[in-house]
Amino acid sequence: MPASVETTLRGPEAYSLSRQVIDEMERAGVWPTPLNFELWLHYLGDPEGALGREIRRILAAEEPFNEATADMLAAEYLPRGRLSEEIRDAGRVLDRELASVSTAIAKAHRSQAAYGQTLDKAATSIDAAGDGRELKTIVTGLTAATRRVQRENETLEKKLDASTREVARLREHLEQVRRDAMTDALTNLANRKSFDESLAAACESSDASGDPLLLAVLDIDHFKRFNDTWGHQTGDQVLRYVASVMGRSARSPRVAARYGGEEFAMIFPGETPQQVETALEAIRKEIASRSLRRRSTSDDLGAVTISAGFAVRRPGEAGATLLERADTALYASKRAGRNRITSAELLSQAA
């Protein structure tokens, strides 16, 4: 969120902006859920930003602004800001820890220097000592100085130990935030951002190793019918079901992601076309094998089917081009009657 909007939300103008958000959401027929409200604050606060442009496109196309849409927009546009804020918070904590440790180390250094001076003086005093009482006084002073240094060292050790634990906690927390920012909230699969990064990394790895790389795009057949007939909550149920089947098949190094709306993608590093087609067929058959029921009413939703297309990456091929060829194969499956798998390579040979 731009600094100007952030400033607005911390002042009297926040009330007028909030009322504007509610009015605009009501005009667009969008429910004022907390997530929708946050999205529309960003939208109206920065209409020309990336999120603003995307919401305007959705409204102009009269696409449904449902829970799935909100989750997708949040995954794409909100986590970056949240992650940046988490990183800033972690940085502030680390700064405090480092400052505290630096102070403790400086104090320990001063104690060590003072102890060294005490030892030098003691050595000189011992040489000049005339009787046992003077020696006892010197030894008592050395004992006290030694205990002070021991206490300082113990304090420093405890501080370093506490700081080590705090840094480990921050590292774990940031890793969880990173995972959350890369996960689709509705399906728990990788989100679009995570998919884009995974595909780019897989392409680089394939170039370096020479191993094959395949990409599949999957789409739920007649998904709009589910939404129109049963409502968007039931549509979300269908999305979660398909994602759960895909997730079970996506053992590492495979990557399964919700690419957008009812469209999914899977990355298959190091596998053959036959292996990929077998995996996709298993997913397709399992999804179609169950007759779903609407959770709220137990109404029979019928079987869900998917169409898919996959492509084998060519040497040096860009991820976007590979995705485009897999997408072309997907739409060939749609045109051929849906509920089937199409290979981009076989499609090009037939052409």
N, C-alpha and C positions, 0 to 999 in steps of 0.2 A: 504494500500500500504506500503511495507517495507520501512524503513528509507532510504536505499540505493537508491531505485527508486525515492523517494521523493527528495533526494539530487540531483540525476541525472536531474530531471525535473527543478531544479533551477539553472542549470549550462549549459555550452556550449554543453555537451553531450546530452542535451534534443533534439537538432536538429536531431542528428543521430538516436536517439530512435524513434522520431516522423516519420522520413523517413522510418525506418524499419517497424513501425506500418502500415503506408500507403501501403508499398510494400507487407507485409504479408496479409493485408486485401484484396488487389487487387488480389493476388494469390489465395486466398480462395473464391473470389467472394462475399465479404462482403461489403456492401455500407458503406462509411466513414461518417455515421451520428455522431453527437456529442456523443450520448450514446455508439454507437459501438466503437468509437475512445477511449473513456474512458475505456471501458471493455478491449480492446486490449492493451492499455497501461499497465493495471494491469496484463494481461496475459503475455505479453512479458517481463515486468519488473520482474515478479515472476513466471516463467513457471511451477515450481513445486508446486505452491500454489494450494489451492482448486479450485479457478476460472480457473487457467491454466489447471488443469487436466480435468475439466468439458468441457472447450472449445476444448481441444484436443479430448475428447471422441465424442463430437458433430461432429467435422470435420472428424474423422475416420469413424463414422457411416454414414457420408454423409447426416446428418439431415439438414434441411434448417436453415440458420442463419438469421431469419427475425426479424421483429419488436417484435413479440410475444416472440421469443427466447431471444432477448436482454432485454426486460422488465423483463422476468423471471429471467435471470441471475443477473440483477441489483438488483431486489428485494431480491434475495438470498444472494448475495455477496457484494454489494456496500453499502447498508444502514447502516450496522454495523459500518463501518468506518466513514460514515457521522454522524451517531448518536453519536459516540465517540467524534468526533470533536465538535459537537454541545454541548455535555456535558462539554468538556474541555473549550469551550468558555463561557458557562454559569458559570462554576466554577471560571474562571478568573473574570467575572463580579461580582459574589458573593463575591470573595475575596476583590475586590475593595470596594464594598458596606460595608462589615464587617469592613474593615480597616477604612473607613470613619466614620462609626458609632462609632467604638471604640475610634477614635480620638475625636469625638464630646462628647462622654460620659466622657472621661478623662478630657477634658477641662471643662465640667460642674462640675465634681468632684472638680477640682482645684478652680473653682469659688465659689462653696459651702463652701470649706474649708476656702478660703479667707474671705468669708462673715461671717463665724462663728468667725474668728479672729477679724473682724471689730466689730461684736456685743460685743465680750468680752472687747475690748478696749473701746467701747462706754459706756459700763456699768461702767467700772472703771472711765472713764472720767466724767460721770454724777455724780458719787459719789463725785468726787473732784471739780466739777464745782463751781465757786464762783458767777457768775452773769448770766444774761439772754443771753449775747452775746456768752459766751462759750457754753451754751446749744444750741443756734441756730446753731453754727458751728458744733456741734456734730450731731444734727438732720439733717443738710444739708448733712453731710458725709454719714449718714445712708441711707438717701433717694437716694443718688447717687449710693451707693453700692447695694441697693435693686433693683434699675433699671438695673444695670449691670447684676445681677443674673437673673432678669426677661428676659432680652434679650438673655442671654445664654440658658435659659430654652426654650424660643420660638424657638431659632435656633435648639436646640436638637430635639424638637417636630417635626419641619418641616423636619429635616433630617430623623428621624425615619419614618415619614409618607411617604416621597419620597422613602426610602429604602423598605418599605412594598409594595408600588406599583410596584417597580422594581422587587422584588422577585415574586410577583404575575404574572407579565408579563413573567418573565423567566419560571415560572412553566407552564403557558399556552403554551408558545412557545415550551418547551420540550415535552409537552404532544402531541402537533401537530406533532412534529418531530417523536415521537414514533409511532403515528398513521400512518404517511406516511411510516415509515420503515416497518410496518406490513401490508401494503396494496399493492395488485397487481396493478401496474400502468395501465395496459391495461383494466382490468375489474372492478376495484374498489372493488373487493371482498378481503377477507383476503388472504394473500400470504402463501406460504408453511411454513415459519417460524412461522407465527401467528397461522396457523392451528395446527402445532406440539405442540405449547404451549397450545392452547385451548384444544386439545385432552388430553394432560397430566393432565391438571387441571380438565377436566370433569371426567376423570377416578378416580382421587383422591376424587372428590366430590361424585361420585357414591359409592365408597367404604365407605365413611364416613356416607352417608345418607341411603344407601341401595336402592336408586332410580334406575330405569332402565336407561340404556344408549345405544343408537343405533347409528350406523355410516353407511352412504351411500356413495358410490363412483359412479360418473356419468361420462359418456364419450360420446362425440359427434360422431355419426355414420358417417363413410366414410369422416372424416374431411380432410384427405390427398387429396381426390378428389376435395374438394373446393379449396384448395391451388393450386393444379396442374392445375385445369381448369381455375380458375378465378384470381389467384394470392394471395399473402400473405395479402395484404390489405383487400381483401374481406374475407379471412380467419379470420382476426382480427375482422371484422364486425360481423361475425358469433359468435365468442367467446364473444363479448360484448353483443350480443343479448341473448345468453343462460345465461350469467351471470346476465343480468337484470331480467330475469324471476326467476332465483334462488334467487336473492337478495330480491325480493318482498315476497318470501315465507320464508325467513330466519329471521323472527322476533325473537328477544331475548326471550329465551336463546339459540335458534338455532344459529348455526354458518355455514356460507357458505364460501367456500374457493376455489381458483384456485390451484389445487394440482400440476399441471404440464402439459404443452402443452395444449391439448384439454380435459384434465381430471380434474374433479371437485370433491369436497367432501363436505358432510354436516354432522354436529354433531347434534343429537337430544337428549338432556338430558330430562329424566323424561317422555318420551312418550312410547306408546305401539307400537308393530309391526303394528297393524292395522292403527294407526294414521300416522305412518311413511310411510307406503305403500300408503295411501290415498294422503299424501302430495306429494310423488314422482310421483304418477300417474297424479296429477293435473299439476305438472311441465312438465312432459312428454307430456301431451295432449296440454298444452298451447304452448309449443315450436313447436310441429308438426302442430299446427292449422294455422300457418301463412306461406305464400309463400313469401320468402324474395326477395328483388330486390337489385341488385348491385348499390351502391350509385352513382358511377361515370358515369354509362351508362344506368341505369334502366333495365339492363338485368334481366330476371327472373331466380333466383337461385334455385327455387323449395323449397320444404319443408325441414326443418332441423329436424332430429330426434336424440334422445339420448337413450342410454342403461344405466341401473343402476343396482347395487346390494347393498343390505344392510344386516347388521348383528347385532344381539343383543349381547351386551357384557356379557360375562360370569363372575361370581364372581372372582375378583382378576386378570382378564385377562389383559395382557399388551396391550397398545394402538397399538403397531406394529402388534401384533397377530390379534387384532380386525380388523385392516385395511387390513391385508392379507386375512381374511375370507370374508370381504366385496368385496375385489378386485376379489376373486375367483367367487363370485356370479355375479359380473359384467361381467366377461368373459363367464359365463354360459349364460347370456343374449345375448352376442354377438354370441355365438355358436348356440343359439336357433333361430337366425334370426334377432336380433337387435330390437330396438324400443320397449323395454319391461323392466319390473322390475323383479328381482329375489331375493328371500330371502335365505340367507345362511343357515338358520335353515331348511327350507323346502328342500333345496338342499341336506343337510346332511341326512335328513330323507329318501329322495328318494334313496340316495346312500346306 
